[in-house]
Amino acid sequence: MPNWAEGTIKLRGKRQDIILALEEMFKNDDVVIKREKDICDYVYMFFETKSYFYINGTRRAFINSSKFDIMMEEDFEIIEIDKFQQAWAALPENYTEISKKYNIDIKIFTFEQGSQFTQEIEISNGEVIKNICKKYDNYEWDVPFAHMGG
């Protein structure tokens, strides 16, 4: 059984590009995705599944929740999804294609208690511009949310 890198994933870009990217990332037979627009032109997306959301095209990455919602108010957005997990560590190459295809930036930050590291990834236009894995001598003291992952 693997250790889990656990944290958050963010997407930044034009609202329509983020919508299309999210649909591609999470669409499968067990997932229900609803989209609504209100009179203020805000877009609401509702995601629901039986147990968790596998992120398509990745090696064992998912959102560890049975539902989450996104609200987008602007034409250019930054959205964040909590409860992101990937086996062992986040793999930047799993996200480059979707970043390039939809012209979005992706940022992932994870904690891994078992191996005592944090990881920060940033991808822009399909290129990995940051992939920092930081190990700690005193993980429990130095790292916020030190009990995430593992």
C-alpha positions in Angstrom: 0.0 0.0 0.0 1.5 3.4 -1.0 2.0 6.5 1.1 -0.2 9.3 -0.1 0.9 12.8 -0.9 -2.0 14.9 0.1 -2.9 18.6 -0.4 -4.4 20.9 -2.9 -4.6 21.5 -6.7 -5.3 24.9 -8.2 -6.2 25.8 -11.8 -5.7 29.3 -13.2 -7.0 30.6 -16.6 -10.0 31.7 -18.5 -13.3 30.5 -17.0 -14.3 28.5 -20.1 -10.9 26.8 -20.3 -11.1 25.8 -16.6 -14.6 24.4 -17.1 -13.5 22.2 -20.1 -10.4 21.1 -18.2 -12.4 20.1 -15.1 -14.8 18.1 -17.2 -12.0 16.2 -18.9 -10.2 15.6 -15.6 -13.1 14.1 -13.8 -15.6 12.8 -16.4 -16.5 9.1 -16.2 -19.5 6.9 -15.8 -19.7 7.3 -12.0 -19.4 11.1 -12.0 -22.3 13.6 -12.3 -21.2 17.1 -13.3 -23.8 19.8 -13.3 -23.3 23.4 -14.5 -25.5 26.4 -13.8 -25.3 30.1 -14.6 -27.1 32.7 -12.5 -28.3 36.2 -13.5 -25.0 37.7 -12.4 -23.2 35.5 -15.0 -21.6 33.4 -12.2 -20.9 29.8 -13.1 -21.5 27.1 -10.6 -20.2 23.5 -11.1 -21.3 20.7 -8.9 -19.4 17.4 -9.0 -20.8 14.2 -7.4 -19.7 10.6 -7.3 -20.0 7.4 -5.2 -16.8 7.6 -3.3 -13.9 9.7 -4.8 -12.9 11.5 -8.0 -10.1 9.8 -10.0 -8.2 12.4 -12.1 -8.2 11.0 -15.6 -4.7 10.6 -17.2 -2.9 10.3 -13.9 -1.1 7.6 -12.0 -3.3 7.1 -8.9 -4.4 10.7 -8.3 -7.8 11.7 -7.0 -9.9 14.0 -5.0 -10.8 12.2 -1.8 -14.4 13.3 -1.5 -17.8 12.2 -2.9 -18.7 15.8 -3.9 -17.3 19.3 -4.4 -18.5 22.6 -5.8 -16.8 25.3 -7.8 -18.1 28.9 -8.2 -16.6 31.1 -10.9 -17.4 34.8 -10.9 -14.8 36.3 -13.3 -13.7 35.6 -16.9 -10.2 34.9 -15.6 -10.3 32.6 -12.5 -8.2 30.8 -9.9 -9.9 27.8 -8.4 -8.7 25.5 -5.7 -9.7 21.9 -4.9 -8.8 20.5 -1.5 -8.4 16.8 -0.6 -6.1 16.1 -3.5 -4.1 12.9 -3.2 -1.6 11.0 -5.3 0.3 7.8 -4.5 3.8 8.4 -3.3 4.2 11.9 -4.7 2.5 14.1 -7.3 3.9 13.5 -10.8 4.1 16.8 -12.8 4.1 14.9 -16.1 0.5 13.7 -15.4 -0.7 17.3 -15.7 1.3 18.9 -18.6 -1.0 17.7 -21.4 -4.2 19.1 -19.8 -2.4 22.4 -19.0 -1.3 22.8 -22.6 -4.6 21.6 -24.2 -6.7 24.1 -22.2 -4.1 26.9 -21.8 -4.4 26.7 -18.0 -1.8 26.9 -15.2 -1.8 24.1 -12.6 -0.3 24.4 -9.1 -0.2 21.4 -6.7 1.1 21.5 -3.1 1.3 18.3 -1.1 2.3 17.0 2.3 3.7 13.5 2.8 4.0 12.7 6.5 5.5 9.2 6.0 8.5 10.2 4.0 8.5 13.7 5.6 8.5 16.0 2.6 6.4 18.6 1.0 6.1 19.1 -2.8 5.2 22.2 -4.8 4.5 21.9 -8.5 3.7 24.6 -11.0 2.8 24.0 -14.7 2.2 26.7 -17.2 1.3 26.1 -20.9 2.2 22.5 -20.5 5.7 23.2 -19.2 6.8 22.3 -15.7 8.2 25.5 -14.2 8.5 24.4 -10.6 8.9 21.0 -9.0 10.3 21.4 -5.5 10.4 18.5 -3.1 11.6 19.6 0.3 12.7 17.2 3.0 12.7 18.2 6.6 14.9 17.3 9.6 12.0 18.1 12.1 8.9 17.5 9.9 6.4 17.6 12.7 7.6 21.0 14.0 8.6 22.7 10.7 5.6 21.8 8.5 2.1 23.1 8.9 -0.6 20.3 8.5 2.2 17.8 9.4 -0.3 15.0 9.7 -1.5 15.2 6.1 -0.4 12.5 3.8 1.5 9.3 4.6 
